[in-house]
């Protein structure tokens, strides 16, 4: 019974964070913030402020590759509601000034948020934070071994019975069943990929992972997987590194975050696609 109660409390955390940070709910705290923060600084909950602060920190570290003001671009491309369209250069130029994380001002002492001309979307970090909150609920209930997963984001504590690590399967970007296996223990893992929300025109794939500086989908990378101490970090860093690029991400963050990039070959290949990864990214043969 205690286990069932702990699991129910963990699931409730997902509902609670959704109520705070969903852009698809008019009654969420984030939606109310988007409606008010242009008029005056708005005091927000500790949870929302914590996520906003981490998002801004990662945005600064990656030179704006992670940007919670990306929503107007995602709307322009039709990725929010999967009503896909290819925008014109003029449309991109009109929207890009409204995408800039530096226009968001946080006051840690007062726990307020203020911004002009932008709206916030936490789709690249809130799910990871919800996973962390669910894990904390399990731990507070005495659970020592568990995996909590939400889409491409997960976090593990302890190990399965009789094992020394969790084994996590990564999705094959081509959906052909070539899943790789990663060894994980007391850590979080997130994958950002170009294979879930995309459209193709004239043989070119346009995915929902957009470069905030150019307004264009990132090309050449099929997936980026990042391992971090918390799922909030892995969630945001997977998207950030996807945009920041393979070489720069490995050079700047590879010593701190185990990561792996799956690359799209120039010529179509029936074999495994090339990958670049850190030595600390442990896979199982």
N, C-alpha and C positions, 0 to 999 in steps of 0.2 A: 504493500500500500504506500509506503514511504517513497518507493521508486516512482510510482505513478504520480504522486503528488509533486515530486521534483520535476518530472517531465512536463506535467501540466503547467507548472510555474515557469518553466523554460519557454514553452510555447506562448504563454501569456506575454513574455517579453517581446516576442516578435509583433504581437498585436499592439503592444504599448508603443514601441518605437515607430511602427507604421502610423499610429495616431499622432505622433510628434512630427515625423519627417517625410511623409508622403506628399508628393506634388499632385497626386491624383485624388486627394480628398480635400474638399473645400474647408472642412473643419479642422484640418491638421494645424499644428503650431507653425509649421513652415509656411503653409498657405497664408495664414494670418500675418506672419512676418513679411511675406512678399507684398501683402496688401498695405502694410503700415510703415515699413522701414524707410521709405523715401520721404515721409513727412516728418519723422522724428526718430531718434534712437529708441529702440524697443528692447525692454528687458526680456530675456528668454530663459528657458529652463536650463538647469545645469547640463542635462543630456545634450540638448541642442547646441549649447555653447561649446561643449567639449568637442563635438563632431565638427562644428564650423572652424574651431581653432586648429584642429588637426588637418582639416582640408586646406586651410590657408598656409599652414606650415609646409605641407607637401607641395603645394603650388609654388611656394618660394624656392624650395629645394630643387624643383624640376623646371624652373624658369617659365612657369605658367603652363606646363604640359598638362597638369591637372587643374581644372578650373570649374568651380561650382556655379559659374554664371553662364555655362555652355547652353542652357535651355533654348535661347532664340535660334541658335544654329541647328540644334536637333529638331526643332519645330520646322525650320526652313527646309530641311532635307526630308521631313516626314517620318523621322525615326520614332517619335514618341508614340504615335498611333498606327505606325506601319502603313502610312499612306505616302509611299515613296515618290520622290520627284527629284530631278536634277536641277539645282538652282543656277541661275545665270550669274555672271561675274558682277553685274550691277546689284543683284539681290544680295550676294555675299558682302559686297562693299557696304551696303546699307546696314547689314546686321552686325558685322564685326565690331564696330565701336561699342556695341552693347554687351560684348563678351570680354571681360577684363576683371580678374579676381582682385586687382588692386583698388577697384572701386568699392569694395566691401570693407567697412571699418568696424573692428571689434574692440570693445573696451572691457578688458578682463576684470578690472576693479569693480566696474558697475554691472558687468555681465550684459552689456547692451550690444545691439547690432544696428548699423545704419548704412544705407547705400542709396545711390541715385542712379536711375537709368538702367538698372539691371534687375534680374530676378534669379533666385537661387534654386538649384536642383541638386539634391544630395544622392542621386541615383548611383553614383560611383563610390560611395563610402558608407551610406546608412545601413545597408544590408549587412556589411561586415561588422558594424557596431552592434547591430541586433544579435548577431552570432555571439559576440563577446558578452553581451548582457545575459544571453541564455546560458552560456557556459558559467558565468558567475553565479547564476541562480542554482545550477546543478551543484557547483562546488559548495555553496552555502548550505545545501541540503545534505552534504556528506558524500556526494558522488565523486569518485576519484578517477574513474575510467570512462571516457565517453567521446563520441564524435558528434558535433553539431554541424549540419550542412544546410546551406540555403543557396540553391543554384550553383554558381561557380565559386562560392565562398564556403570555407569550412575551417573548423578549429578542433583540435584533438587535445585531450588531457589524458595522462596515464597511458596505458597500453591495453590491448585486448587480452583476454585470459590466455596464458601460455605463450604470449608473443613478446618480442622486444621492441616492436615498432608497429604503428598503424601502416597499412599499405593503401595508398590512395591512387585510384585510376584517373588519369587525365584524358579528357575527350580528344578523339582524333579529329582535327580540323576538317578532314575530308569526309568524315562520317563513314569510314570504311572499316571500322573495328580495330584499327591499329592503336589501341590505347597503351600508353606508357604507364608504368607504375612507380610511384614515388614513396620513399620511406619517410615517415613523419612521426615525431614524438613531441608532445607538449609545445605545439606551435600551430600557426594558422597558415592556410594556403588559399590563394585566389588565382583564378585565371581570367584574363580578358582575351576574347577571341573575335575574329571577323566572321564567324560561321553561324551566329544565332540571329542577328538582326541586320540584314543586308538586302541589297537588290543588285541586279546586273543589267548593264546596258552595253550593247556591242562588245560583249565579252569582258567588260571591265566590272569588277566587283566593287561596290561602294558599301562600306560597313558603317555601323553607328559610332565607331571610335573615331572622333573628329579631332583634328589639330586645332586648338583654340586660336592659334595665331594666324592660320591660313584659312580656316573654315572648311578645309577639305578632309575627307577620310584618309586615314593613314594607309599607305600602300606598302607591300613587300613583307609584312609580318602577318602570320596567320594566328599566332597566339603568344601570349606572355604570361608566364606563371611566376608568382613571387611568394616566398615563404617569409613570415615575419612573426614576432612574438604575439601580436594581436591581429584579429581579423579586420579591424578597422584599418590598420596599416597595410595589410596584404591586399585588401580590396582596392584601396586608393592607389597603392604603389603599382599594382598590376596594370591599371589604366594609365597611370602617369608614365611608367617606363615604356609601355606600348607606344605612346606618343613621343616620348623623349628620345627614343631610338636605341638600337641594340648596343652600339659601341659606347655611346656616352653613358648609358645606364649601367653596363657592366663595369666601366671604368670608375664611375662615381659611387655606385651603390653596391657593387658586387661583393665587397668585403663585409657589408652589413646585412644584406638580404640575399639568401640563396635564390637564384632565378634561372629561368630557362625561356628562350625564345624559339618558337618554331617559325622558320622562314619559308616564304613562298618562292620556289625556284623560278628562274627566268623561263625555262622550258618545262612544259608539263612532264611529270615523271610518275611512273607507276610504283616506284620504290618509296621508302621513307623520305619525307622532306627533311632538309638540313636543319640542324638545331645549333644554337649557341647557348652555353650555360656555364654557371660558375662551378668550380670544383666541389663546392659545398652542397650542390643540388644532387641529392642521393637518389638514384633510380635503382629499381630491381630488374635484373635481367629477365 
